[in-house]
Amino acid sequence: MTLEIIRDTLAWCSLINIVLLAWWFLVFCLAHDWTYRFHSRWFKVPVEAFDEMHYGGMGFFLMGIVLFNLVPYLALRIAG
């Protein structure tokens, strides 16, 4: 496996994960009430806690993208 393949893989992983994060954000913002009603069928969570969980999840996911996809990609671009 060459560095070019690893770099390309990390770039595609970054792109796919950023698109998923953007999708999550858009659904959360544009269909907030529907999403809350859908999840409140199974879990009795106040709206504020629901918002906090999603905001925290998006932040955690973003940090994962940066740490595990973007930083290694940039390091390989610089080194290679």
BALOBA-1460 file (C-alpha; in Angstrom, 3 decimals):
// residues 80
<rec num="1" residu="m" x="0.000" y="0.000" z="0.000"/>
<rec num="2" residu="t" x="1.502" y="3.271" z="-1.109"/>
<rec num="3" residu="l" x="1.308" y="6.653" z="0.569"/>
<rec num="4" residu="e" x="-0.755" y="7.929" z="-2.341"/>
<rec num="5" residu="i" x="-3.449" y="5.296" z="-1.729"/>
<rec num="6" residu="i" x="-3.514" y="6.087" z="1.995"/>
<rec num="7" residu="r" x="-3.712" y="9.822" z="1.255"/>
<rec num="8" residu="d" x="-6.553" y="9.319" z="-1.211"/>
<rec num="9" residu="t" x="-8.395" y="7.084" z="1.241"/>
<rec num="10" residu="l" x="-8.098" y="9.645" z="4.029"/>
<rec num="11" residu="a" x="-9.275" y="12.398" z="1.685"/>
<rec num="12" residu="w" x="-12.357" y="10.391" z="0.675"/>
<rec num="13" residu="c" x="-13.061" y="9.442" z="4.295"/>
<rec num="14" residu="s" x="-12.859" y="13.119" z="5.248"/>
<rec num="15" residu="l" x="-15.207" y="14.148" z="2.475"/>
<rec num="16" residu="i" x="-17.757" y="11.436" z="3.243"/>
<rec num="17" residu="n" x="-17.697" y="12.211" z="6.964"/>
<rec num="18" residu="i" x="-18.064" y="15.955" z="6.383"/>
<rec num="19" residu="v" x="-21.058" y="15.306" z="4.121"/>
<rec num="20" residu="l" x="-22.609" y="13.101" z="6.827"/>
<rec num="21" residu="l" x="-22.022" y="15.795" z="9.440"/>
<rec num="22" residu="a" x="-23.569" y="18.437" z="7.183"/>
<rec num="23" residu="w" x="-26.573" y="16.147" z="6.583"/>
<rec num="24" residu="w" x="-26.983" y="15.631" z="10.336"/>
<rec num="25" residu="f" x="-26.792" y="19.393" z="10.919"/>
<rec num="26" residu="l" x="-29.322" y="20.177" z="8.186"/>
<rec num="27" residu="v" x="-31.810" y="17.556" z="9.368"/>
<rec num="28" residu="f" x="-31.399" y="18.753" z="12.935"/>
<rec num="29" residu="c" x="-31.954" y="22.400" z="11.985"/>
<rec num="30" residu="l" x="-34.622" y="22.045" z="9.316"/>
<rec num="31" residu="a" x="-36.600" y="19.131" z="10.776"/>
<rec num="32" residu="h" x="-35.965" y="19.644" z="14.483"/>
<rec num="33" residu="d" x="-39.552" y="19.194" z="15.642"/>
<rec num="34" residu="w" x="-40.125" y="16.108" z="13.505"/>
<rec num="35" residu="t" x="-36.844" y="14.565" z="14.672"/>
<rec num="36" residu="y" x="-37.695" y="15.273" z="18.303"/>
<rec num="37" residu="r" x="-41.186" y="13.751" z="17.960"/>
<rec num="38" residu="f" x="-39.722" y="10.718" z="16.200"/>
<rec num="39" residu="h" x="-37.174" y="10.060" z="18.961"/>
<rec num="40" residu="s" x="-39.489" y="10.942" z="21.829"/>
<rec num="41" residu="r" x="-41.600" y="7.888" z="20.977"/>
<rec num="42" residu="w" x="-38.883" y="5.710" z="22.504"/>
<rec num="43" residu="f" x="-37.033" y="8.043" z="24.846"/>
<rec num="44" residu="k" x="-38.615" y="10.524" z="27.228"/>
<rec num="45" residu="v" x="-36.073" y="13.325" z="26.884"/>
<rec num="46" residu="p" x="-36.761" y="17.060" z="27.323"/>
<rec num="47" residu="v" x="-36.148" y="19.220" z="24.265"/>
<rec num="48" residu="e" x="-33.174" y="20.947" z="25.919"/>
<rec num="49" residu="a" x="-31.456" y="17.637" z="26.651"/>
<rec num="50" residu="f" x="-32.235" y="16.438" z="23.115"/>
<rec num="51" residu="d" x="-30.575" y="19.546" z="21.689"/>
<rec num="52" residu="e" x="-27.564" y="19.166" z="23.983"/>
<rec num="53" residu="m" x="-27.087" y="15.525" z="22.978"/>
<rec num="54" residu="h" x="-27.176" y="16.354" z="19.286"/>
<rec num="55" residu="y" x="-24.892" y="19.376" z="19.675"/>
<rec num="56" residu="g" x="-22.426" y="17.307" z="21.719"/>
<rec num="57" residu="g" x="-22.631" y="14.434" z="19.243"/>
<rec num="58" residu="m" x="-21.934" y="16.732" z="16.319"/>
<rec num="59" residu="g" x="-18.968" y="18.232" z="18.152"/>
<rec num="60" residu="f" x="-17.600" y="14.805" z="19.036"/>
<rec num="61" residu="f" x="-18.049" y="13.632" z="15.443"/>
<rec num="62" residu="l" x="-16.310" y="16.755" z="14.119"/>
<rec num="63" residu="m" x="-13.364" y="16.223" z="16.463"/>
<rec num="64" residu="g" x="-13.155" y="12.616" z="15.271"/>
<rec num="65" residu="i" x="-13.079" y="13.756" z="11.654"/>
<rec num="66" residu="v" x="-10.329" y="16.261" z="12.390"/>
<rec num="67" residu="l" x="-8.213" y="13.922" z="14.524"/>
<rec num="68" residu="f" x="-8.562" y="10.704" z="12.544"/>
<rec num="69" residu="n" x="-9.010" y="11.923" z="8.961"/>
<rec num="70" residu="l" x="-7.874" y="15.482" z="8.322"/>
<rec num="71" residu="v" x="-4.742" y="15.629" z="10.485"/>
<rec num="72" residu="p" x="-3.279" y="12.356" z="9.119"/>
<rec num="73" residu="y" x="-4.182" y="13.460" z="5.585"/>
<rec num="74" residu="l" x="-2.443" y="16.813" z="6.023"/>
<rec num="75" residu="a" x="0.573" y="15.178" z="7.638"/>
<rec num="76" residu="l" x="0.935" y="12.813" z="4.677"/>
<rec num="77" residu="r" x="0.530" y="15.711" z="2.238"/>
<rec num="78" residu="i" x="3.285" y="17.627" z="4.010"/>
<rec num="79" residu="a" x="5.601" y="14.621" z="4.381"/>
<rec num="80" residu="g" x="4.992" y="13.210" z="0.913"/>
